[in-house]
Amino acid sequence: MFRTVFYKQKEDNRCVNIFRKRIYCVTISLSMLCKTYCFAFQKRRFCTVKAALLQRKRAAFAMPKRSYHFLRELSLQNKGVSRICPKKQK
């Protein structure tokens, strides 16, 4: 069936593509559409990963400051406030 649709049979049993130019145009149109779709898909995947990485990167840079204050408060709680700030004697 493929040969009957896209090829025209000659008398000496050789096939000639009668839709060569049209198939070429369809191929170019499909490849451009596919490239656009693939690029959009790659861009979406990249942006999703980039956003996740940037969020983790921000958290990683912010963690030492937060953990320092948190550990300092814990150490103060463990030592007890009375040892650090002795009561004034009258």
A tleap script that builds the chain and sets N, CA, C and O, in Angstrom:
source leaprc.protein.ff14SB
mol = sequence {
  NMET PHE ARG THR VAL PHE TYR LYS GLN LYS
  GLU ASP ASN ARG CYS VAL ASN ILE PHE ARG
  LYS ARG ILE TYR CYS VAL THR ILE SER LEU
  SER MET LEU CYS LYS THR TYR CYS PHE ALA
  PHE GLN LYS ARG ARG PHE CYS THR VAL LYS
  ALA ALA LEU LEU GLN ARG LYS ARG ALA ALA
  PHE ALA MET PRO LYS ARG SER TYR HIE PHE
  LEU ARG GLU LEU SER LEU GLN ASN LYS GLY
  VAL SER ARG ILE CYS PRO LYS LYS GLN CLYS
}
set mol.1.N position { 0.818 -1.190 0.000 }
set mol.1.CA position { 0.000 0.000 0.000 }
set mol.1.C position { 0.864 1.258 0.000 }
set mol.1.O position { 0.549 2.232 -0.684 }
set mol.2.N position { 1.968 1.234 0.779 }
set mol.2.CA position { 2.861 2.386 0.850 }
set mol.2.C position { 3.376 2.759 -0.538 }
set mol.2.O position { 3.436 3.935 -0.897 }
set mol.3.N position { 3.737 1.762 -1.293 }
set mol.3.CA position { 4.250 2.027 -2.646 }
set mol.3.C position { 3.165 2.609 -3.548 }
set mol.3.O position { 3.459 3.433 -4.414 }
set mol.4.N position { 1.966 2.206 -3.361 }
set mol.4.CA position { 0.894 2.723 -4.224 }
set mol.4.C position { 0.539 4.159 -3.880 }
set mol.4.O position { 0.120 4.914 -4.758 }
set mol.5.N position { 0.695 4.550 -2.635 }
set mol.5.CA position { 0.338 5.908 -2.240 }
set mol.5.C position { 1.444 6.893 -2.603 }
set mol.5.O position { 1.173 7.940 -3.192 }
set mol.6.N position { 2.689 6.565 -2.256 }
set mol.6.CA position { 3.779 7.514 -2.416 }
set mol.6.C position { 4.605 7.317 -3.684 }
set mol.6.O position { 5.387 8.191 -4.058 }
set mol.7.N position { 4.443 6.223 -4.319 }
set mol.7.CA position { 5.246 5.942 -5.505 }
set mol.7.C position { 4.353 5.656 -6.706 }
set mol.7.O position { 3.272 5.081 -6.581 }
set mol.8.N position { 4.823 6.061 -7.837 }
set mol.8.CA position { 4.096 5.784 -9.071 }
set mol.8.C position { 4.914 4.756 -9.850 }
set mol.8.O position { 6.101 4.960 -10.106 }
set mol.9.N position { 4.295 3.694 -10.209 }
set mol.9.CA position { 4.973 2.599 -10.902 }
set mol.9.C position { 5.200 2.975 -12.370 }
set mol.9.O position { 4.279 3.410 -13.061 }
set mol.10.N position { 6.420 2.803 -12.820 }
set mol.10.CA position { 6.720 3.017 -14.236 }
set mol.10.C position { 6.624 1.701 -14.984 }
set mol.10.O position { 6.439 0.642 -14.384 }
set mol.11.N position { 6.748 1.779 -16.277 }
set mol.11.CA position { 6.612 0.576 -17.097 }
set mol.11.C position { 7.751 -0.407 -16.894 }
set mol.11.O position { 7.541 -1.616 -16.992 }
set mol.12.N position { 8.946 0.078 -16.615 }
set mol.12.CA position { 10.087 -0.829 -16.486 }
set mol.12.C position { 10.316 -1.275 -15.036 }
set mol.12.O position { 11.440 -1.614 -14.668 }
set mol.13.N position { 9.274 -1.279 -14.223 }
set mol.13.CA position { 9.276 -1.762 -12.838 }
set mol.13.C position { 10.202 -0.970 -11.911 }
set mol.13.O position { 10.675 -1.518 -10.915 }
set mol.14.N position { 10.466 0.275 -12.204 }
set mol.14.CA position { 11.203 1.136 -11.281 }
set mol.14.C position { 10.198 2.075 -10.609 }
set mol.14.O position { 9.221 2.502 -11.223 }
set mol.15.N position { 10.454 2.382 -9.357 }
set mol.15.CA position { 9.535 3.253 -8.608 }
set mol.15.C position { 10.078 4.673 -8.598 }
set mol.15.O position { 11.286 4.892 -8.511 }
set mol.16.N position { 9.191 5.607 -8.686 }
set mol.16.CA position { 9.550 7.022 -8.639 }
set mol.16.C position { 8.684 7.685 -7.571 }
set mol.16.O position { 7.465 7.520 -7.548 }
set mol.17.N position { 9.329 8.427 -6.702 }
set mol.17.CA position { 8.617 9.127 -5.634 }
set mol.17.C position { 7.946 10.363 -6.220 }
set mol.17.O position { 8.625 11.305 -6.629 }
set mol.18.N position { 6.641 10.363 -6.262 }
set mol.18.CA position { 5.922 11.492 -6.862 }
set mol.18.C position { 5.605 12.585 -5.838 }
set mol.18.O position { 5.198 13.682 -6.221 }
set mol.19.N position { 5.786 12.304 -4.545 }
set mol.19.CA position { 5.511 13.283 -3.491 }
set mol.19.C position { 6.791 13.740 -2.804 }
set mol.19.O position { 6.756 14.130 -1.637 }
set mol.20.N position { 7.899 13.701 -3.494 }
set mol.20.CA position { 9.180 13.998 -2.871 }
set mol.20.C position { 9.188 15.386 -2.226 }
set mol.20.O position { 9.611 15.526 -1.078 }
set mol.21.N position { 8.743 16.376 -2.920 }
set mol.21.CA position { 8.774 17.740 -2.384 }
set mol.21.C position { 7.807 17.903 -1.221 }
set mol.21.O position { 8.132 18.570 -0.239 }
set mol.22.N position { 6.664 17.327 -1.313 }
set mol.22.CA position { 5.682 17.451 -0.229 }
set mol.22.C position { 6.157 16.719 1.024 }
set mol.22.O position { 5.998 17.223 2.136 }
set mol.23.N position { 6.732 15.546 0.848 }
set mol.23.CA position { 7.246 14.801 2.004 }
set mol.23.C position { 8.370 15.584 2.663 }
set mol.23.O position { 8.476 15.607 3.889 }
set mol.24.N position { 9.200 16.220 1.868 }
set mol.24.CA position { 10.289 17.032 2.398 }
set mol.24.C position { 9.733 18.167 3.260 }
set mol.24.O position { 10.249 18.437 4.345 }
set mol.25.N position { 8.695 18.822 2.783 }
set mol.25.CA position { 8.077 19.909 3.559 }
set mol.25.C position { 7.460 19.395 4.849 }
set mol.25.O position { 7.584 20.026 5.899 }
set mol.26.N position { 6.807 18.268 4.771 }
set mol.26.CA position { 6.206 17.671 5.972 }
set mol.26.C position { 7.292 17.283 6.956 }
set mol.26.O position { 7.146 17.487 8.161 }
set mol.27.N position { 8.393 16.717 6.442 }
set mol.27.CA position { 9.497 16.312 7.315 }
set mol.27.C position { 10.095 17.521 8.018 }
set mol.27.O position { 10.365 17.471 9.218 }
set mol.28.N position { 10.303 18.598 7.287 }
set mol.28.CA position { 10.863 19.803 7.903 }
set mol.28.C position { 9.893 20.374 8.933 }
set mol.28.O position { 10.315 20.771 10.019 }
set mol.29.N position { 8.624 20.419 8.616 }
set mol.29.CA position { 7.640 20.949 9.563 }
set mol.29.C position { 7.587 20.113 10.828 }
set mol.29.O position { 7.540 20.653 11.934 }
set mol.30.N position { 7.593 18.795 10.669 }
set mol.30.CA position { 7.556 17.919 11.843 }
set mol.30.C position { 8.826 18.040 12.664 }
set mol.30.O position { 8.775 18.041 13.894 }
set mol.31.N position { 9.973 18.142 11.988 }
set mol.31.CA position { 11.219 18.246 12.741 }
set mol.31.C position { 11.282 19.562 13.509 }
set mol.31.O position { 11.779 19.598 14.634 }
set mol.32.N position { 10.781 20.642 12.911 }
set mol.32.CA position { 10.759 21.924 13.620 }
set mol.32.C position { 9.818 21.856 14.820 }
set mol.32.O position { 10.139 22.357 15.898 }
set mol.33.N position { 8.674 21.243 14.631 }
set mol.33.CA position { 7.723 21.087 15.725 }
set mol.33.C position { 8.326 20.226 16.822 }
set mol.33.O position { 8.202 20.533 18.007 }
set mol.34.N position { 8.973 19.156 16.417 }
set mol.34.CA position { 9.590 18.252 17.391 }
set mol.34.C position { 10.716 18.958 18.137 }
set mol.34.O position { 10.848 18.805 19.351 }
set mol.35.N position { 11.533 19.732 17.415 }
set mol.35.CA position { 12.618 20.466 18.070 }
set mol.35.C position { 12.062 21.462 19.073 }
set mol.35.O position { 12.592 21.600 20.175 }
set mol.36.N position { 11.004 22.151 18.696 }
set mol.36.CA position { 10.394 23.122 19.602 }
set mol.36.C position { 9.847 22.422 20.837 }
set mol.36.O position { 10.033 22.892 21.960 }
set mol.37.N position { 9.174 21.299 20.626 }
set mol.37.CA position { 8.624 20.548 21.750 }
set mol.37.C position { 9.740 20.020 22.638 }
set mol.37.O position { 9.664 20.117 23.863 }
set mol.38.N position { 10.780 19.459 22.020 }
set mol.38.CA position { 11.895 18.912 22.803 }
set mol.38.C position { 12.591 20.011 23.588 }
set mol.38.O position { 12.961 19.809 24.745 }
set mol.39.N position { 12.771 21.174 22.970 }
set mol.39.CA position { 13.410 22.282 23.669 }
set mol.39.C position { 12.553 22.750 24.840 }
set mol.39.O position { 13.068 23.011 25.927 }
set mol.40.N position { 11.255 22.853 24.617 }
set mol.40.CA position { 10.358 23.274 25.698 }
set mol.40.C position { 10.369 22.258 26.831 }
set mol.40.O position { 10.343 22.629 28.005 }
set mol.41.N position { 10.406 20.983 26.481 }
set mol.41.CA position { 10.444 19.931 27.500 }
set mol.41.C position { 11.751 19.995 28.280 }
set mol.41.O position { 11.750 19.879 29.506 }
set mol.42.N position { 12.880 20.180 27.567 }
set mol.42.CA position { 14.170 20.286 28.238 }
set mol.42.C position { 14.211 21.520 29.125 }
set mol.42.O position { 14.730 21.474 30.240 }
set mol.43.N position { 13.666 22.617 28.631 }
set mol.43.CA position { 13.656 23.854 29.409 }
set mol.43.C position { 12.841 23.680 30.681 }
set mol.43.O position { 13.246 24.132 31.751 }
set mol.44.N position { 11.685 23.019 30.562 }
set mol.44.CA position { 10.851 22.797 31.737 }
set mol.44.C position { 11.575 21.929 32.758 }
set mol.44.O position { 11.556 22.210 33.956 }
set mol.45.N position { 12.217 20.862 32.262 }
set mol.45.CA position { 12.953 19.983 33.174 }
set mol.45.C position { 14.105 20.725 33.821 }
set mol.45.O position { 14.356 20.555 35.015 }
set mol.46.N position { 14.818 21.552 33.048 }
set mol.46.CA position { 15.944 22.306 33.583 }
set mol.46.C position { 15.475 23.300 34.639 }
set mol.46.O position { 16.084 23.420 35.702 }
set mol.47.N position { 14.399 24.006 34.344 }
set mol.47.CA position { 13.901 25.005 35.295 }
set mol.47.C position { 13.422 24.357 36.580 }
set mol.47.O position { 13.607 24.912 37.663 }
set mol.48.N position { 12.810 23.192 36.471 }
set mol.48.CA position { 12.355 22.485 37.669 }
set mol.48.C position { 13.544 22.074 38.524 }
set mol.48.O position { 13.538 22.265 39.740 }
set mol.49.N position { 14.557 21.513 37.890 }
set mol.49.CA position { 15.754 21.082 38.621 }
set mol.49.C position { 16.492 22.292 39.168 }
set mol.49.O position { 16.966 22.274 40.304 }
set mol.50.N position { 16.592 23.344 38.361 }
set mol.50.CA position { 17.293 24.549 38.794 }
set mol.50.C position { 16.625 25.145 40.027 }
set mol.50.O position { 17.310 25.539 40.971 }
set mol.51.N position { 15.314 25.214 40.030 }
set mol.51.CA position { 14.597 25.775 41.178 }
set mol.51.C position { 14.839 24.944 42.429 }
set mol.51.O position { 15.034 25.488 43.516 }
set mol.52.N position { 14.828 23.634 42.273 }
set mol.52.CA position { 15.067 22.761 43.427 }
set mol.52.C position { 16.493 22.923 43.944 }
set mol.52.O position { 16.720 22.971 45.153 }
set mol.53.N position { 17.454 23.007 43.021 }
set mol.53.CA position { 18.845 23.168 43.442 }
set mol.53.C position { 19.076 24.516 44.097 }
set mol.53.O position { 19.783 24.602 45.101 }
set mol.54.N position { 18.498 25.561 43.551 }
set mol.54.CA position { 18.678 26.877 44.154 }
set mol.54.C position { 18.052 26.942 45.539 }
set mol.54.O position { 18.592 27.585 46.439 }
set mol.55.N position { 16.938 26.292 45.707 }
set mol.55.CA position { 16.301 26.273 47.022 }
set mol.55.C position { 17.201 25.551 48.024 }
set mol.55.O position { 17.372 26.008 49.154 }
set mol.56.N position { 17.772 24.426 47.607 }
set mol.56.CA position { 18.681 23.682 48.484 }
set mol.56.C position { 19.956 24.475 48.737 }
set mol.56.O position { 20.506 24.443 49.838 }
set mol.57.N position { 20.424 25.186 47.717 }
set mol.57.CA position { 21.637 25.976 47.870 }
set mol.57.C position { 21.412 27.097 48.875 }
set mol.57.O position { 22.257 27.349 49.733 }
set mol.58.N position { 20.268 27.769 48.766 }
set mol.58.CA position { 19.954 28.831 49.725 }
set mol.58.C position { 19.858 28.266 51.138 }
set mol.58.O position { 20.346 28.869 52.094 }
set mol.59.N position { 19.235 27.119 51.256 }
set mol.59.CA position { 19.094 26.498 52.575 }
set mol.59.C position { 20.455 26.097 53.124 }
set mol.59.O position { 20.703 26.221 54.324 }
set mol.60.N position { 21.338 25.616 52.255 }
set mol.60.CA position { 22.667 25.199 52.705 }
set mol.60.C position { 23.475 26.392 53.187 }
set mol.60.O position { 24.208 26.289 54.171 }
set mol.61.N position { 23.347 27.524 52.503 }
set mol.61.CA position { 24.075 28.704 52.944 }
set mol.61.C position { 23.456 29.311 54.195 }
set mol.61.O position { 24.163 29.925 54.993 }
set mol.62.N position { 22.180 29.157 54.376 }
set mol.62.CA position { 21.511 29.731 55.537 }
set mol.62.C position { 21.652 28.843 56.769 }
set mol.62.O position { 21.519 29.325 57.894 }
set mol.63.N position { 21.913 27.580 56.578 }
set mol.63.CA position { 21.961 26.646 57.702 }
set mol.63.C position { 23.028 26.975 58.740 }
set mol.63.O position { 22.711 26.934 59.929 }
set mol.64.N position { 24.266 27.296 58.380 }
set mol.64.CA position { 25.260 27.536 59.428 }
set mol.64.C position { 24.851 28.639 60.394 }
set mol.64.O position { 25.061 28.515 61.601 }
set mol.65.N position { 24.271 29.714 59.878 }
set mol.65.CA position { 23.848 30.807 60.747 }
set mol.65.C position { 22.740 30.343 61.685 }
set mol.65.O position { 22.785 30.600 62.888 }
set mol.66.N position { 21.763 29.670 61.134 }
set mol.66.CA position { 20.660 29.176 61.961 }
set mol.66.C position { 21.149 28.126 62.952 }
set mol.66.O position { 20.771 28.145 64.124 }
set mol.67.N position { 21.980 27.224 62.483 }
set mol.67.CA position { 22.430 26.155 63.375 }
set mol.67.C position { 23.329 26.718 64.473 }
set mol.67.O position { 23.331 26.205 65.592 }
set mol.68.N position { 24.100 27.775 64.163 }
set mol.68.CA position { 24.948 28.390 65.180 }
set mol.68.C position { 24.101 28.947 66.313 }
set mol.68.O position { 24.379 28.690 67.484 }
set mol.69.N position { 23.071 29.708 65.967 }
set mol.69.CA position { 22.209 30.278 67.007 }
set mol.69.C position { 21.454 29.185 67.756 }
set mol.69.O position { 21.280 29.264 68.972 }
set mol.70.N position { 21.010 28.176 67.030 }
set mol.70.CA position { 20.290 27.083 67.669 }
set mol.70.C position { 21.209 26.328 68.633 }
set mol.70.O position { 20.815 26.023 69.758 }
set mol.71.N position { 22.430 26.029 68.189 }
set mol.71.CA position { 23.374 25.320 69.061 }
set mol.71.C position { 23.785 26.184 70.248 }
set mol.71.O position { 23.997 25.666 71.344 }
set mol.72.N position { 23.897 27.475 70.046 }
set mol.72.CA position { 24.249 28.371 71.144 }
set mol.72.C position { 23.146 28.370 72.200 }
set mol.72.O position { 23.424 28.325 73.398 }
set mol.73.N position { 21.901 28.420 71.748 }
set mol.73.CA position { 20.793 28.376 72.699 }
set mol.73.C position { 20.761 27.047 73.432 }
set mol.73.O position { 20.511 27.002 74.636 }
set mol.74.N position { 21.015 25.963 72.705 }
set mol.74.CA position { 21.042 24.659 73.362 }
set mol.74.C position { 22.154 24.580 74.390 }
set mol.74.O position { 21.961 24.049 75.484 }
set mol.75.N position { 23.312 25.105 74.041 }
set mol.75.CA position { 24.421 25.044 74.994 }
set mol.75.C position { 24.122 25.880 76.230 }
set mol.75.O position { 24.487 25.507 77.344 }
set mol.76.N position { 23.454 27.017 76.027 }
set mol.76.CA position { 23.075 27.836 77.176 }
set mol.76.C position { 22.063 27.111 78.048 }
set mol.76.O position { 22.127 27.189 79.274 }
set mol.77.N position { 21.134 26.410 77.423 }
set mol.77.CA position { 20.146 25.664 78.187 }
set mol.77.C position { 20.806 24.515 78.934 }
set mol.77.O position { 20.444 24.230 80.076 }
set mol.78.N position { 21.764 23.858 78.305 }
set mol.78.CA position { 22.434 22.730 78.957 }
set mol.78.C position { 23.303 23.189 80.120 }
set mol.78.O position { 23.373 22.509 81.144 }
set mol.79.N position { 23.963 24.326 79.977 }
set mol.79.CA position { 24.825 24.815 81.050 }
set mol.79.C position { 24.009 25.387 82.198 }
set mol.79.O position { 24.433 25.377 83.354 }
set mol.80.N position { 22.878 25.864 81.865 }
set mol.80.CA position { 22.040 26.473 82.895 }
set mol.80.C position { 22.314 27.957 82.963 }
set mol.80.O position { 23.465 28.390 82.904 }
set mol.81.N position { 21.281 28.714 83.085 }
set mol.81.CA position { 21.420 30.167 83.097 }
set mol.81.C position { 22.097 30.626 84.376 }
set mol.81.O position { 22.780 31.650 84.368 }
set mol.82.N position { 21.932 29.913 85.457 }
set mol.82.CA position { 22.502 30.346 86.731 }
set mol.82.C position { 24.024 30.300 86.694 }
set mol.82.O position { 24.671 31.121 87.344 }
set mol.83.N position { 24.608 29.376 85.961 }
set mol.83.CA position { 26.065 29.311 85.894 }
set mol.83.C position { 26.628 30.440 85.032 }
set mol.83.O position { 27.697 30.976 85.325 }
set mol.84.N position { 25.917 30.793 83.985 }
set mol.84.CA position { 26.426 31.823 83.088 }
set mol.84.C position { 26.216 33.200 83.697 }
set mol.84.O position { 27.115 34.040 83.667 }
set mol.85.N position { 25.063 33.427 84.233 }
set mol.85.CA position { 24.752 34.717 84.847 }
set mol.85.C position { 24.541 34.490 86.343 }
set mol.85.O position { 23.421 34.228 86.781 }
set mol.86.N position { 25.584 34.588 87.103 }
set mol.86.CA position { 25.402 34.358 88.547 }
set mol.86.C position { 24.528 35.452 89.165 }
set mol.86.O position { 24.521 36.601 88.723 }
set mol.87.N position { 23.804 35.057 90.188 }
set mol.87.CA position { 22.920 36.003 90.860 }
set mol.87.C position { 23.751 37.016 91.636 }
set mol.87.O position { 24.794 36.701 92.209 }
set mol.88.N position { 23.245 38.246 91.629 }
set mol.88.CA position { 23.927 39.284 92.388 }
set mol.88.C position { 23.687 39.049 93.874 }
set mol.88.O position { 22.565 38.792 94.311 }
set mol.89.N position { 24.748 39.143 94.620 }
set mol.89.CA position { 24.611 38.968 96.066 }
set mol.89.C position { 24.485 40.336 96.719 }
set mol.89.O position { 25.158 41.287 96.325 }
set mol.90.N position { 23.627 40.426 97.710 }
set mol.90.CA position { 23.393 41.690 98.399 }
set mol.90.C position { 24.276 41.820 99.584 }
set mol.90.O position { 24.216 42.827 100.290 }
savepdb mol mol.pdb
quit
